[in-house]
């Protein structure tokens, strides 16, 4: 079905613009009552698995005609548009599925609630939800679920309980992302070690706070990290709003504060572009750098690495394709078919400038914010940008 090593690096696509809505990152704050429950999802090994365990939707199409829908918390950026294209592409593989009109709540929690209620009233059998509004959506999700609709929130964890408030939750293992980035960083800092900073997104978002948990776990457990020093306060990402301009300002301040920075662990390729500009403006040597894959981030490496051969990067997939898993889970539930795929996916390394087999992929024919790990063909990607 897919390239198990690079997770179907189709021709690419799409964008992370800068804020929370843009990156598809979890909206819930880590100081909420259910924060520990959200974190526990990524540590529950009964729910976590690898990309090579993912299956074809043909196994779950069933025979009953179903109306399926994607309810987005916000949809006006290319990351979300790419995820929408992936959802619709996956649905087309089952002739008995009818895709209902897409709903975009425009970052308005009340509209998100009314959108879901409207889809239920219009006869939706299965709804995949990106719950940007977090726990505020739980009563609506629960109401739809109890009405017999398969409800699968994805990527942004709304809290609550699968099987009680909704069918299931699917996403990527953010703790594992943190460990992956930290492991790579420590390995390539070597015995000399060095100073490391972790850049997150919006204040308190659960993606960044669980990622830094993974970073800290790896630093504590991995002997290769013994001389690496994480400069963050314990458990606290440095907030950037995943915005390139804000990231540039934040990193400029860090460069003033720290005369020596050897590695940046970031969870945003888009934001990282601003961080790179800050290093350049300060005339500082570029450090090791991690991120999610982004065409522009790879192209910047290609441009700068010739002048700075010690500048190296690693990325994990920006995983717009996880919406496909969410749809499969929803369809299988309505068809009464067991879907044994994992719900939380460990995302493998997608690009690694140290690895000849995983060199950063720069496609100058696509926009800077294109995500090349999307499971979409060239013509599909072109249609997204029109």
C-alpha positions in Angstrom: 0.0 0.0 0.0 2.8 2.4 0.9 6.5 2.8 1.2 7.0 1.6 4.7 10.3 3.5 5.2 9.2 6.9 4.0 5.4 6.6 4.3 4.4 7.1 0.7 6.4 10.2 -0.4 3.9 10.9 -3.1 4.6 14.0 -5.0 3.9 15.9 -2.0 1.9 18.3 -0.4 1.1 20.7 1.8 1.2 23.5 4.0 1.8 24.4 7.4 1.1 28.1 7.8 1.9 29.3 11.1 -0.5 29.2 13.9 -2.2 26.5 15.8 -4.9 26.0 13.1 -2.2 25.9 10.5 -0.1 23.2 11.7 -2.8 20.7 12.7 -1.4 20.6 16.2 -3.3 19.8 19.3 -5.3 22.6 20.7 -5.7 21.5 24.3 -3.7 23.2 27.0 -1.5 21.1 29.3 -2.9 22.8 32.4 -6.5 21.4 31.8 -7.9 18.7 34.1 -7.5 16.0 31.5 -3.9 16.9 30.5 -2.6 13.7 32.1 -5.2 11.6 30.2 -4.1 13.2 27.0 -0.5 12.4 27.6 -1.4 8.9 28.7 -2.8 8.2 25.2 0.7 8.4 23.7 2.1 6.0 26.3 -0.6 3.3 26.0 1.3 0.6 24.1 -2.0 -1.2 23.3 -2.9 1.8 21.1 0.5 2.6 19.6 1.9 1.1 16.4 4.0 1.5 13.3 3.3 2.6 9.8 3.8 -0.9 8.5 0.7 -2.0 10.4 -1.5 0.3 8.4 -3.9 -1.3 5.9 -5.9 -0.6 2.7 -9.4 0.9 3.2 -10.7 -1.8 0.8 -10.6 -4.1 3.8 -13.1 -2.0 5.6 -15.4 -0.6 2.8 -18.1 -3.2 3.7 -21.4 -3.2 1.7 -23.7 -0.7 3.4 -23.9 2.7 1.7 -22.5 5.3 4.1 -22.4 9.1 4.2 -19.0 10.3 5.4 -17.9 13.8 6.4 -14.9 15.8 7.4 -15.6 18.4 10.0 -12.7 20.8 10.3 -12.1 23.3 13.1 -10.5 25.6 10.5 -9.8 24.9 6.9 -8.3 28.0 5.3 -4.7 26.9 5.2 -2.9 24.4 2.9 -2.1 21.9 5.6 -5.9 21.4 6.2 -6.6 21.6 2.5 -4.1 18.8 1.9 -5.7 16.7 4.7 -9.1 17.3 3.1 -7.8 16.1 -0.2 -6.3 13.0 1.5 -9.7 12.3 3.1 -11.6 12.6 -0.1 -9.0 10.5 -2.0 -9.3 7.7 0.6 -13.2 7.8 0.5 -13.1 7.4 -3.3 -11.6 4.0 -2.9 -14.9 2.7 -1.6 -17.8 2.9 -4.1 -20.4 2.7 -1.3 -19.2 5.9 0.4 -20.7 9.3 -0.3 -18.7 12.3 0.8 -20.8 15.0 2.3 -20.0 18.7 1.9 -16.9 19.7 3.8 -17.4 21.9 6.9 -15.0 24.6 8.0 -15.7 26.1 11.4 -13.3 29.0 10.7 -11.7 28.6 14.1 -15.0 29.4 15.8 -15.9 26.8 18.5 -19.7 27.6 18.2 -19.6 27.1 14.5 -17.7 23.8 15.0 -20.5 22.6 17.3 -23.3 23.7 14.9 -21.4 22.1 11.9 -21.3 18.7 13.6 -24.9 19.0 14.6 -25.9 19.9 11.1 -24.0 16.9 9.6 -25.8 14.6 12.0 -29.2 16.1 11.1 -28.3 15.6 7.4 -27.8 11.9 7.9 -24.1 11.5 8.3 -23.1 7.9 9.2 -19.5 8.7 10.0 -17.7 12.0 10.8 -14.0 12.6 11.1 -13.4 15.7 13.2 -10.4 17.9 13.8 -11.4 19.3 17.2 -9.5 22.6 17.4 -11.9 23.7 20.1 -10.7 20.8 22.3 -12.8 19.8 25.3 -15.5 22.3 24.3 -16.6 19.9 21.6 -16.9 16.9 23.9 -20.7 17.2 24.6 -21.4 17.5 20.8 -19.1 14.6 20.0 -20.8 12.5 22.7 -24.3 13.5 21.5 -23.5 12.5 17.9 -21.9 9.2 19.0 -24.9 8.3 21.1 -27.1 9.0 18.1 -25.3 6.2 16.3 -22.8 8.2 14.2 -19.2 7.0 14.1 -17.1 9.9 15.4 -13.4 9.9 15.1 -11.4 13.0 16.2 -7.9 13.0 14.8 -4.5 14.7 15.7 -5.9 17.2 18.2 -6.9 15.1 21.2 -10.2 16.4 22.7 -9.9 14.5 25.9 -12.8 12.3 26.9 -13.1 8.5 26.6 -13.2 6.5 23.4 -16.3 4.3 23.3 -18.1 6.7 25.5 -17.7 10.1 24.0 -16.7 9.1 20.5 -15.7 6.0 18.5 -11.9 6.4 18.9 -9.1 8.9 18.6 -6.3 8.6 16.1 -3.1 10.6 15.9 0.7 10.4 15.9 2.9 9.6 18.9 4.2 13.0 19.8 6.3 11.6 22.7 8.0 9.3 20.2 8.7 12.3 17.9 10.5 14.0 20.8 12.6 10.9 21.4 13.4 10.5 17.8 14.6 14.1 17.4 16.6 13.9 20.7 18.2 10.6 19.7 19.3 11.9 16.4 20.6 15.1 18.0 22.7 13.4 20.7 24.1 10.9 18.2 25.4 13.7 15.9 26.6 16.0 18.7 28.8 13.1 19.7 31.0 12.9 22.8 31.5 16.6 22.7 27.9 17.2 23.4 26.5 20.8 23.4 23.7 23.2 24.1 20.2 22.2 22.8 17.0 24.2 22.7 13.5 22.9 22.1 11.1 25.2 20.2 7.4 24.5 20.5 4.2 26.1 19.1 1.3 27.9 20.9 1.5 28.2 24.7 0.5 24.9 26.5 -0.4 23.0 23.4 -0.3 19.2 24.0 1.7 18.4 20.9 4.7 20.5 22.0 4.4 19.6 25.7 4.3 15.9 25.0 7.2 16.2 22.5 9.4 17.8 25.1 8.5 15.0 27.5 9.9 12.6 24.9 13.0 14.8 24.5 13.6 14.8 28.2 13.1 11.1 28.5 15.7 10.4 25.7 18.2 12.8 27.3 17.8 11.0 30.6 18.0 7.5 29.3 20.4 7.6 26.3 24.1 7.5 27.2 24.8 9.3 23.9 23.1 12.4 25.5 25.4 12.5 28.6 27.2 15.7 27.4 24.2 17.3 25.7 22.4 20.0 27.7 18.8 20.9 27.2 18.5 24.6 28.1 14.7 24.7 28.4 13.1 24.9 31.8 11.9 21.4 32.6 8.8 20.4 30.7 8.5 23.8 29.0 8.9 24.3 25.2 9.9 27.8 24.0 6.7 29.2 22.5 6.8 30.3 18.8 3.2 30.0 17.7 4.6 27.9 14.8 4.9 31.3 13.1 8.1 32.0 11.1 8.2 35.7 12.0 7.7 35.1 15.7 10.2 32.2 15.6 12.7 34.5 14.1 12.2 37.0 16.9 12.3 34.3 19.6 15.5 32.7 18.2 17.1 36.2 17.8 16.6 36.6 21.6 18.0 33.1 22.3 21.1 33.9 20.3 21.6 37.0 22.4 21.1 35.0 25.6 23.2 32.0 24.6 26.6 32.5 23.0 26.7 28.8 22.1 23.8 26.9 20.5 24.7 23.5 19.0 21.2 22.1 18.2 17.7 23.2 17.7 14.9 20.7 18.2 11.8 22.2 16.5 8.4 20.7 15.7 7.7 23.0 12.8 9.4 23.2 9.4 7.6 26.4 8.6 8.6 28.1 11.9 12.1 26.8 11.5 12.5 29.0 8.3 12.3 32.0 10.6 14.8 30.5 13.0 17.3 30.0 10.2 16.9 33.7 9.3 17.7 34.7 12.8 21.0 32.7 12.8 21.9 34.2 9.4 21.1 37.7 10.7 23.3 37.2 13.7 26.1 35.7 11.5 26.1 32.6 13.7 26.9 29.1 12.5 23.9 27.0 11.8 23.4 24.2 14.3 21.9 20.7 14.0 18.1 21.1 13.3 15.0 19.0 13.6 11.5 19.6 12.3 8.5 18.2 10.5 9.0 17.8 6.8 8.4 20.9 4.6 9.6 21.6 1.1 11.0 25.0 2.0 12.9 23.6 5.0 14.6 21.0 2.7 15.3 23.6 0.0 17.0 25.9 2.6 19.2 23.0 3.7 20.1 22.3 0.1 21.0 26.0 -0.4 22.9 26.5 2.8 24.7 23.2 3.3 27.1 23.9 0.5 28.5 26.9 2.5 28.0 25.2 5.9 28.7 21.5 5.5 28.3 21.0 9.2 24.7 22.2 9.0 22.5 19.0 9.1 18.8 18.4 9.4 16.3 15.6 10.2 12.5 15.5 9.8 9.6 13.3 10.5 6.5 13.4 8.3 4.0 16.2 8.7 1.4 13.3 8.6 -1.6 14.7 6.7 -2.2 11.1 5.8 -3.3 10.2 9.3 -6.8 11.5 8.3 -7.0 8.4 6.1 -6.6 6.2 9.2 -9.3 8.2 10.9 -11.7 7.6 8.0 -10.9 3.9 8.0 -11.6 3.6 11.7 -15.0 5.4 11.2 -16.1 3.3 8.2 -15.1 0.0 9.8 -17.1 0.9 13.0 -20.2 1.6 11.0 -19.8 -1.5 8.9 -19.2 -3.7 11.9 -15.8 -4.7 10.7 -12.9 -5.0 13.1 -10.1 -2.6 12.3 -6.9 -3.8 14.1 -4.7 -0.9 12.9 -3.0 1.1 15.7 -4.7 4.3 16.7 -1.5 6.2 17.6 1.3 6.0 15.0 5.0 6.2 15.6 6.2 8.5 12.8 9.5 7.3 11.3 12.3 9.6 10.2 11.4 11.0 6.7 14.5 13.0 5.8 18.0 12.8 7.3 20.9 14.8 5.7 23.3 12.3 7.2 21.6 9.3 5.4 22.2 9.0 1.7 18.9 7.1 1.4 16.8 9.8 3.0 18.3 13.0 1.7 16.1 16.1 2.2 13.6 16.4 -0.7 13.4 19.9 -2.3 11.0 20.3 -5.2 11.4 23.8 -6.7 8.2 23.3 -8.7 6.1 23.3 -5.5 5.6 26.1 -3.0 7.9 26.5 0.0 5.2 25.2 2.4 4.4 22.0 0.4 4.6 18.8 2.4 6.2 16.1 0.3 5.2 13.2 2.6 1.5 13.6 1.7 0.0 10.6 -0.1 -1.2 12.5 -3.1 -0.1 12.6 -6.7 1.2 15.6 -8.7 -2.2 16.5 -10.3 -4.0 16.2 -6.9 -1.4 18.5 -5.4 -1.7 21.1 -8.1 -5.4 21.3 -7.6 -4.9 22.1 -3.9 -3.0 25.3 -4.7 -5.5 26.6 -7.2 
